[in-house]
Amino acid sequence: MGKGKSDLTLPLSELEDYGRRLRSIKTRLNHTKKLFESYKDDIGDGSVNDALEDFESNWEDGREDITQQLDALADMSDAVVREFKKLDDELAKQVNEKMTTKDTRGGGGKGNSGGAQ
């Protein structure tokens, strides 16, 4: 045991950010066609545009699998954060309940003399 240190720690803020970043990657992957099209007039050379269209077409074939995997990883990250926070809250509640003790000592304590203090 670790002398007041947690035995288990998770970088929750980093895991929350991880899920968001994975979803951002997915969004950017799904916008490559629009990106290529936005440069079509700037490139000018038809062979370059044809190559980009071929790339986009071939890329589309594998992109669905990649985006499904990104979604799955982001969902897992979200689940870990959610479940760890839930567990942490439950453990904190249990500790607080154990720490709250009733004074079961009989009479004679402060405030039990019946007179003004």
C-alpha positions in Angstrom: 0.0 0.0 0.0 1.1 3.5 -0.7 1.1 5.6 2.5 -1.9 7.8 1.6 -1.4 7.6 -2.1 -4.0 6.0 -4.3 -3.3 2.4 -5.4 -5.1 3.1 -8.7 -5.0 6.4 -10.6 -6.3 7.2 -14.0 -5.7 10.4 -15.9 -9.4 11.1 -16.4 -9.0 14.4 -18.1 -6.6 12.9 -20.6 -9.0 10.0 -21.3 -11.9 12.4 -21.8 -9.7 14.3 -24.2 -8.7 11.1 -25.9 -12.3 10.3 -26.9 -12.8 13.8 -28.3 -9.6 13.6 -30.2 -10.5 10.3 -31.8 -13.8 11.7 -32.9 -12.0 14.7 -34.3 -9.7 12.4 -36.3 -12.8 10.5 -37.7 -14.4 13.8 -38.7 -11.2 14.9 -40.5 -10.9 11.5 -42.3 -14.4 11.8 -43.6 -13.7 15.3 -45.1 -10.7 14.4 -47.3 -12.9 14.5 -50.4 -14.1 18.0 -49.6 -10.5 19.1 -48.8 -9.2 17.8 -52.2 -12.1 19.4 -54.0 -11.4 22.7 -52.4 -7.9 22.7 -54.0 -9.0 21.5 -57.4 -8.8 24.9 -59.1 -5.5 25.8 -57.3 -3.8 22.6 -58.5 -4.8 23.0 -62.1 -3.1 19.9 -63.5 -5.8 17.3 -64.3 -3.5 14.4 -63.6 -3.0 15.5 -60.0 -6.7 15.9 -59.5 -7.3 12.5 -61.1 -4.7 11.0 -58.7 -6.4 12.6 -55.7 -9.8 11.3 -56.9 -8.3 7.8 -57.2 -6.8 8.1 -53.8 -10.2 9.3 -52.3 -12.0 6.4 -54.0 -9.6 3.8 -52.7 -9.4 5.5 -49.3 -13.2 5.3 -49.0 -13.0 1.5 -49.2 -10.9 1.2 -46.0 -12.2 4.3 -44.2 -15.4 2.7 -42.9 -13.4 0.1 -41.0 -11.1 2.7 -39.6 -13.9 5.0 -38.5 -15.7 2.1 -36.9 -12.5 1.3 -34.9 -12.1 5.0 -34.0 -15.7 5.1 -32.7 -15.2 1.9 -30.7 -12.0 3.3 -29.1 -13.7 6.6 -28.3 -16.7 4.8 -26.8 -14.4 2.6 -24.7 -12.6 5.6 -23.4 -15.9 7.3 -22.5 -17.0 4.1 -20.7 -13.8 3.9 -18.7 -14.2 7.6 -17.6 -17.9 7.2 -16.8 -17.4 3.9 -14.8 -14.3 5.1 -13.0 -16.1 8.3 -11.9 -19.1 6.3 -10.8 -16.9 3.9 -8.8 -15.0 6.8 -7.3 -18.3 8.4 -6.2 -19.5 5.2 -4.7 -16.3 4.6 -2.8 -16.3 8.2 -1.5 -19.9 7.8 -0.3 -19.0 4.5 1.5 -16.0 6.1 3.2 -18.1 9.2 4.2 -20.7 6.9 5.6 -18.1 4.9 7.6 -16.5 8.2 8.9 -19.8 9.5 10.1 -20.3 8.0 13.6 -23.0 8.6 16.1 -22.0 9.6 19.7 -23.5 6.8 21.7 -22.0 7.8 25.0 -24.5 8.3 27.7 -25.3 11.8 29.4 -22.8 14.1 31.0 -21.3 15.5 27.8 -21.2 19.2 26.8 -24.6 20.6 26.5 -26.3 18.0 28.6 -26.1 19.8 32.0 -29.4 21.5 31.5 -28.0 25.0 32.5 -26.7 28.0 30.6 -23.2 27.8 29.4 
